Amino acid sequence: MNDRISVKPKRPYLFLFDSCAVGVKEPALKTFTGALLEAISTADPHGRTVAELRGGLQLLSELTTQIRAVYSEPRQSGHTKTHDMALFRLLLWDMSEALSEGLGSPDSRAILDVLRMRREECLALSDVPDPVREGCDAALKGYPGYIGSCPIDQGNPIQRYAFYDGLMHLAFISDGAVIQQRTIEGDEDWELEGARNFKPNGLKWVDHSYGQPSEPFRLERSSLSMRGALSVDRLRRKTQTRVEGRLFRALCDASWTDHAGQTYRFSTAETAKDILQAVLPDGKFTDYLFNREHKEGGAKASFILDELGFEPDDWRYLAAQFYDGLLLSEPRDLVIQRWKDGYGARFNVYVDVRSRAGKRGTMCTGWMLEPQKLRRLVTAFPDHCEDGVVRPPTPPVLVPDQAEGDSWWANLFLLADEHGRAAHNATLPTPMLLEDYGIIEEGECGSASVWIADSRRGFARWLIKTGRGGRGYKGGAAIYCNLPSQSMERARAYADAFARVLALNGVPSRVETYYT
């Protein structure tokens, strides 16, 4: 007969500690492990708890890594990682809120304070009966550095990864004993603090074993919970994967199979002032891909104009699809290309393009990444590839009008404003913490504007004439984000999306932000 505690459903729990609290002895994890084992002994004197014990630092930062540079030399290769701090702050806030929602958990601010200062030490048990958890809380109350215990939501993959799966295995607890594994060599190293005095049966050593824990200790997978779905959605919306990041990952993968020992180094280009993430030279379209008379591009022009039905002056409609395909696709056919004055990484993206007439065709677009520069379109040609072909959305490009009269400018403004509003609403701001006030979920307060030079002509002149924009303090015309939010991130998203539509339609601009 199984006499283990079963008064209430069992569940995994996180025991959270502050390693920098007054009175905590170093090393903190060792000290806290001893305190928790003593608390379990007190709360469960008959030794009925069966669980895996894990410990260490939470791993939320691992979800925010970005590759910022890659290099390769004849006998070594490597890369440099940074972290998206806006995403990291969002995850800290989200996890603090999620952990605090459990019955008997500490309040979210107490959890957030220890996490954001990187002072946390985490101990997690895979299966803790509620009476044992309550007894541990009582035993640890007042212990230096103890924050409290929180249920781990098995249906929240982010919470489970950061606060359970990513922690180090320390021991198993069963039959009233702490069970530790010997090393592969058979040594009994790293005895846990307090394990020898664990009640009722102390410490037990067993041979090292591989693979997952056996069923009594294993924390099974669970379907996505409602709260887990919210956390996953926040992570997805906040994660920004730029073209450069995908390229750097591909270069890292390629370095493992590079037997030629090539030497190269790529690092992130300064893109703060660039509206688009790539360069699409006008002449590549007007003089080459849309030019039937071109010696090399004539056949491509016949495919684009005759088979697909693009109009000769509607090249921006195709260019925008090439650009969106670049944003959506993983780089393929990656090679390092060298020439007299330098080198670059050349790669392809396969795009299913569509003309306004509704005709479709696959084109291979070739791109070049040079050190410290934006990606640049170098060629494009028809292709019959079927795997890995991306189909971009309908591009926000107006039918060209040589006159570019008031109605064309008005339609351009409405199209850009539509995309700006969609980006504004889809943006998830990074929460801001104000001492003595709390969390501001909309983040930093501010706004943004789009600036177009030379108000004497074109779109800038139309903006001022119609009142859709104002005169800029540096000249030209400015469009301000006046949507109902004080979030600077939302305003920036509006302005970036607005400027992107302008760029794809041949109107250069820049974006500025400011605090309010």
C-alpha positions in Angstrom: 0.0 0.0 0.0 1.3 3.5 -0.9 1.2 5.7 2.2 2.7 8.8 0.6 0.9 12.1 1.3 -2.1 12.6 -1.0 -4.4 14.9 0.9 -4.1 17.5 -1.9 -2.9 17.3 -5.5 0.9 17.4 -5.9 2.6 19.9 -8.1 6.1 21.4 -8.7 7.2 24.3 -6.6 9.9 27.0 -6.8 11.5 28.1 -3.6 13.0 31.6 -4.3 15.8 33.1 -2.3 17.8 36.4 -2.3 21.5 35.6 -2.3 22.5 39.1 -1.3 20.2 39.5 1.7 21.7 40.3 5.1 22.9 37.3 7.0 23.3 34.9 4.0 26.4 32.8 4.2 28.4 32.2 1.0 28.1 30.2 -1.2 24.5 31.1 -1.1 23.1 28.2 -3.1 24.8 25.7 -0.8 23.4 27.6 2.3 19.8 27.7 0.9 19.9 24.1 -0.2 20.8 23.1 3.4 17.9 25.3 4.7 15.4 23.8 2.3 16.4 20.2 3.1 16.1 20.9 6.8 12.6 22.5 6.1 11.5 19.4 4.2 12.7 17.2 7.1 10.6 19.2 9.5 7.5 19.4 7.2 7.7 15.7 6.2 9.2 13.8 9.2 8.0 10.4 7.9 9.8 10.8 4.6 6.9 10.4 2.1 8.0 13.1 -0.3 9.2 11.8 -3.7 10.7 14.5 -5.9 13.7 15.7 -8.0 15.6 18.7 -6.5 17.0 21.2 -8.9 18.8 24.5 -8.3 20.7 27.4 -9.7 20.0 30.7 -11.6 16.9 31.2 -13.7 17.5 31.2 -17.5 15.3 33.9 -18.8 18.3 35.7 -20.3 18.9 32.7 -22.6 15.6 33.5 -24.4 16.9 36.9 -25.3 20.3 36.2 -26.9 21.2 37.7 -30.2 24.3 37.0 -32.4 26.0 40.3 -33.0 29.2 39.1 -34.7 30.7 36.0 -36.3 34.3 35.3 -37.3 36.3 32.4 -38.8 40.0 31.8 -39.0 42.0 28.8 -40.3 41.9 26.9 -37.0 39.0 28.4 -35.1 35.7 30.1 -35.4 33.3 31.8 -33.0 30.6 34.4 -32.5 29.6 37.2 -30.1 26.3 37.2 -28.3 24.4 40.0 -26.7 21.0 40.2 -25.1 17.9 42.0 -26.0 17.4 43.9 -22.8 13.9 45.2 -23.7 12.8 41.6 -24.1 14.6 40.6 -20.9 12.8 43.2 -18.9 9.5 42.1 -20.4 10.1 38.5 -19.4 11.1 39.5 -15.9 7.9 41.4 -15.5 5.8 38.6 -17.1 7.3 35.8 -15.0 7.0 37.9 -11.8 3.4 38.3 -12.5 2.9 34.7 -13.4 4.7 33.3 -10.4 2.8 35.6 -8.0 -0.6 34.3 -9.2 -0.2 31.0 -7.4 -1.9 30.5 -4.0 0.5 31.5 -1.2 3.1 33.0 -3.5 5.0 36.2 -2.7 3.7 39.4 -4.4 5.0 40.2 -7.9 7.1 43.2 -6.8 9.1 41.1 -4.3 9.8 38.5 -7.0 10.6 41.2 -9.6 13.0 43.0 -7.3 15.2 39.9 -6.7 15.1 38.8 -10.4 15.9 42.2 -11.9 18.8 42.7 -9.6 20.1 39.2 -10.5 20.3 38.3 -6.8 18.1 35.2 -7.1 18.9 31.6 -6.2 16.3 29.1 -7.2 15.5 25.7 -5.8 12.7 23.6 -7.4 11.0 20.4 -6.5 9.2 18.4 -9.1 6.4 17.1 -6.8 5.6 18.7 -3.5 2.4 17.8 -1.6 0.7 21.0 -0.4 1.0 20.2 3.3 4.8 19.8 2.8 5.0 23.0 0.9 3.1 24.8 3.6 5.3 23.3 6.3 8.5 24.3 4.4 7.1 27.9 4.1 6.5 28.0 7.8 10.0 26.5 8.6 11.7 29.0 6.3 9.8 32.0 7.3 12.3 34.5 8.7 15.2 32.6 7.3 17.8 35.1 5.8 17.1 35.6 2.1 13.9 33.5 1.8 11.4 35.2 -0.5 8.8 32.5 -0.7 7.5 29.5 -2.7 5.5 29.6 -6.0 3.7 26.9 -7.9 5.4 26.2 -11.2 2.9 26.2 -14.1 3.6 23.1 -16.1 1.6 24.6 -18.9 3.8 27.7 -19.2 6.8 26.6 -21.2 8.7 29.8 -20.5 8.2 29.5 -16.8 9.0 25.8 -16.8 12.2 26.3 -18.9 13.5 29.2 -16.8 12.6 27.9 -13.3 12.8 24.1 -13.6 14.1 22.5 -16.7 17.0 24.9 -17.0 18.2 24.5 -13.4 20.9 22.0 -12.4 20.0 18.6 -11.2 21.0 18.4 -7.5 19.5 15.2 -6.1 16.4 13.0 -5.7 14.4 12.8 -2.6 12.6 9.5 -1.8 12.0 7.1 1.1 13.1 9.8 3.6 16.6 10.1 2.0 18.5 12.5 -0.2 19.8 10.5 -3.1 22.9 11.8 -4.9 24.7 10.2 -7.8 28.3 9.3 -7.8 30.5 10.7 -10.6 31.2 8.6 -13.7 34.5 7.7 -12.1 32.6 6.5 -9.0 33.6 9.4 -6.7 31.1 10.7 -4.1 31.7 14.4 -4.8 29.7 17.6 -4.1 27.7 16.4 -1.1 24.7 18.7 -0.6 24.6 20.9 2.5 22.3 19.2 5.0 21.9 16.0 3.0 23.7 13.9 5.7 21.3 15.1 8.4 18.2 14.8 6.3 15.4 13.0 8.2 14.6 10.3 8.6 17.2 8.4 6.5 19.9 10.9 5.6 22.1 10.7 2.5 22.2 7.8 0.0 24.7 7.5 -2.9 23.9 5.7 -6.1 25.8 5.0 -9.3 25.7 7.6 -12.0 22.9 7.1 -14.5 22.1 8.7 -17.9 18.9 9.9 -19.5 15.7 11.3 -17.9 14.8 10.7 -14.3 12.6 7.7 -13.7 8.8 8.1 -13.6 8.4 8.8 -9.9 10.7 11.9 -10.2 9.9 13.0 -13.7 8.0 16.2 -14.3 5.7 15.3 -17.2 4.9 17.7 -20.0 1.6 19.4 -19.9 -0.7 21.1 -22.5 -0.4 24.9 -22.8 -2.3 26.7 -20.0 -4.1 30.0 -20.5 -1.4 31.8 -18.6 1.2 30.0 -20.5 -0.4 31.0 -23.8 -0.2 34.7 -22.6 3.5 34.4 -21.8 4.3 32.7 -25.1 2.4 35.4 -27.0 4.3 38.1 -25.2 7.6 36.4 -26.1 6.6 36.0 -29.7 5.5 39.6 -30.1 8.5 41.0 -28.4 11.2 38.9 -30.1 12.8 40.8 -33.0 14.7 38.6 -35.4 16.4 40.7 -38.0 17.8 39.6 -41.3 21.3 40.1 -39.9 20.6 37.7 -37.0 19.4 34.9 -39.3 22.5 35.4 -41.5 24.8 35.3 -38.6 23.2 32.0 -37.4 23.7 30.6 -40.8 27.3 31.7 -40.9 27.8 30.0 -37.5 26.3 26.8 -38.8 28.5 26.9 -42.0 31.7 27.4 -40.0 31.3 23.8 -38.6 31.6 22.4 -42.1 34.1 24.9 -43.5 37.1 22.7 -44.3 38.8 25.4 -46.4 39.6 27.4 -43.3 38.4 30.7 -44.7 39.1 33.9 -42.7 36.3 36.4 -42.3 34.6 38.6 -39.7 31.1 40.1 -39.8 29.5 42.3 -37.1 26.3 44.2 -36.8 26.0 47.2 -39.0 24.7 50.5 -37.6 21.1 50.6 -38.8 19.6 53.1 -36.5 19.0 55.6 -39.3 18.1 53.0 -42.0 14.4 52.6 -42.7 14.8 49.3 -44.5 17.0 46.4 -43.5 18.5 46.1 -47.0 19.5 48.1 -50.1 17.6 47.5 -53.3 19.3 49.7 -55.9 16.9 51.4 -58.3 19.1 50.7 -61.2 19.0 47.0 -60.5 15.4 47.1 -61.6 15.1 50.0 -64.0 18.3 49.3 -66.0 18.5 45.5 -65.5 15.5 43.4 -64.5 13.0 45.6 -66.3 15.2 46.3 -69.4 14.6 44.1 -72.3 17.6 45.5 -74.1 20.1 44.6 -71.4 22.6 42.1 -72.6 22.3 39.9 -69.5 19.0 41.0 -68.0 16.9 40.9 -71.2 15.7 37.4 -70.6 14.8 38.1 -67.0 12.9 41.2 -68.2 10.9 39.2 -70.6 10.0 36.8 -67.8 8.9 39.6 -65.5 7.1 41.7 -68.1 5.7 39.2 -70.4 5.1 36.0 -68.4 4.3 37.6 -65.0 2.6 40.6 -66.4 4.4 43.4 -64.5 4.0 46.8 -66.0 7.4 48.4 -67.1 7.1 51.3 -64.6 5.8 49.1 -61.7 9.2 47.8 -60.6 8.7 48.9 -57.0 5.8 46.4 -56.6 8.4 43.6 -57.4 11.1 45.2 -55.3 8.9 45.3 -52.2 8.1 41.6 -52.7 11.9 40.8 -52.9 12.4 42.8 -49.7 9.6 41.1 -47.8 10.8 37.7 -48.9 14.2 38.6 -47.4 12.5 39.5 -44.1 10.6 36.2 -44.0 13.1 33.6 -45.3 16.1 31.9 -43.9 19.2 32.5 -46.1 20.1 29.6 -48.4 23.1 28.7 -50.6 25.4 30.7 -48.3 29.0 31.2 -49.6 31.9 33.5 -48.7 32.8 35.4 -51.8 36.1 37.2 -52.2 37.4 39.8 -54.6 40.4 42.1 -54.8 39.2 44.7 -52.3 37.3 42.6 -49.8 34.9 39.8 -49.2 31.2 39.2 -48.4 28.7 36.5 -47.7 26.5 35.8 -50.6 23.2 34.0 -50.2 19.8 33.4 -51.9 16.2 33.8 -51.0 13.5 32.1 -53.1 10.3 34.2 -53.5 6.9 33.5 -55.0 6.2 36.8 -56.6 2.8 38.0 -58.0 2.0 40.8 -60.4 -1.0 43.1 -60.1 -2.5 41.0 -62.9 -2.5 38.0 -60.6 0.2 35.9 -62.3 2.7 34.2 -60.1 6.2 32.8 -60.5 9.2 31.8 -58.4 12.3 34.0 -58.5 15.7 33.4 -56.8 17.0 36.7 -55.4 20.7 36.9 -54.7 22.0 39.1 -51.9 25.4 40.2 -50.6 26.4 40.9 -47.0 29.6 42.9 -46.7 31.2 43.7 -43.3 29.6 46.6 -41.5 27.1 47.2 -44.3 23.4 46.5 -45.0 22.4 43.5 -47.1 22.3 44.4 -50.8 20.4 42.9 -53.7 22.8 41.8 -56.4 20.7 39.7 -58.8 17.4 37.9 -59.4 16.3 35.3 -61.9 13.4 32.9 -62.6 13.7 29.6 -60.7 11.7 26.3 -60.4 12.6 25.7 -56.8 9.6 24.4 -54.7 11.1 23.9 -51.3 11.6 26.8 -48.9 9.9 29.3 -51.2 8.3 32.2 -49.3 5.2 34.0 -50.4 5.2 37.6 -49.2 2.1 39.6 -48.4 0.6 42.1 -50.8 3.2 44.9 -50.9 2.1 48.4 -49.7 3.1 49.9 -53.1 0.8 52.2 -55.1 0.3 51.9 -58.8 2.8 54.4 -60.2 1.5 57.8 -61.4 3.9 59.9 -63.4 2.0 63.1 -62.4 2.0 62.2 -58.7 -0.8 64.5 -58.0 -2.7 65.3 -54.9 -4.8 62.1 -55.0 -1.7 60.0 -55.3 -0.1 61.6 -52.3 -3.4 61.3 -50.3 -3.5 57.6 -51.1 0.1 57.2 -50.1 -0.6 58.9 -46.8 -3.6 56.7 -46.1 -1.7 53.5 -46.9 1.3 54.5 -44.7 -1.1 55.5 -41.9 -2.9 52.2 -42.1 0.3 50.3 -41.7 1.5 52.6 -39.0 -1.7 52.1 -37.0 -1.4 48.3 -37.3 2.1 48.4 -36.1 1.2 50.7 -33.2 -1.6 48.3 -32.0 0.6 45.2 -32.4 3.5 46.6 -30.4 4.1 45.2 -26.9 5.8 48.0 -24.9 8.6 47.2 -22.4 7.1 47.8 -18.9 8.8 50.5 -16.9 9.3 50.3 -13.1 9.0 53.5 -11.1 10.2 53.4 -7.5 7.4 54.2 -5.0 4.9 53.9 -7.8 5.1 50.5 -9.5 5.0 49.1 -13.0 3.9 51.2 -16.0 2.9 48.6 -18.5 3.0 51.0 -21.5 6.7 51.7 -20.8 8.5 54.9 -21.4 6.4 58.0 -22.2 7.2 59.7 -25.5 6.3 59.9 -29.2 7.8 59.8 -32.6 7.7 61.5 -35.9 8.5 61.0 -39.6 10.5 63.7 -41.3 10.5 64.4 -45.1 13.0 66.8 -46.4 12.3 69.8 -48.8 8.8 71.0 -48.2 8.9 72.9 -51.6 8.0 69.8 -53.6 6.5 66.3 -53.6 5.0 64.6 -50.6 6.4 67.1 -48.1 4.7 70.0 -49.9 1.4 68.1 -50.0 1.6 67.4 -46.3 1.9 71.1 -45.4 -0.6 72.2 -47.9 -3.3 69.8 -46.6 -2.4 70.1 -43.0 -1.6 66.4 -42.7 1.8 67.3 -41.5 3.6 70.3 -40.0 6.8 72.2 -40.8 9.8 70.6 -39.2 12.1 72.5 -36.9 15.0 71.6 -39.2 13.0 72.3 -42.4 10.9 69.9 -44.5 7.7 68.4 -43.2 7.0 66.2 -40.2 4.2 63.7 -39.5 3.6 63.1 -35.8 2.1 60.1 -34.2 -1.1 61.3 -32.5 -2.6 58.0 -31.6 -4.1 57.5 -28.1 -1.1 56.2 -26.2 1.8 57.7 -24.3 4.1 54.7 -25.1 7.2 55.8 -27.0 7.6 52.3 -28.3 4.2 52.2 -29.9 4.8 55.7 -31.4 8.1 54.5 -32.8 6.5 51.4 -34.3 3.9 53.7 -36.0 6.6 56.0 -37.4 8.8 53.1 -38.5 6.0 51.4 -40.4 4.9 54.7 -41.9 8.4 55.4 -43.1 8.8 51.9 -44.5 5.8 52.4 -46.7 7.2 55.7 -47.9 10.6 54.0 -48.7 9.0 51.2 -50.7 7.2 53.9 -52.7 10.3 55.9 -53.4 9.9 58.6 -50.7 12.9 59.0 -48.4 12.4 59.9 -44.8 13.8 59.6 -41.3 12.3 58.8 -37.9 12.9 60.6 -34.7 11.7 59.9 -31.2 11.4 62.1 -28.1 10.4 61.8 -24.5 7.3 63.5 -23.1 
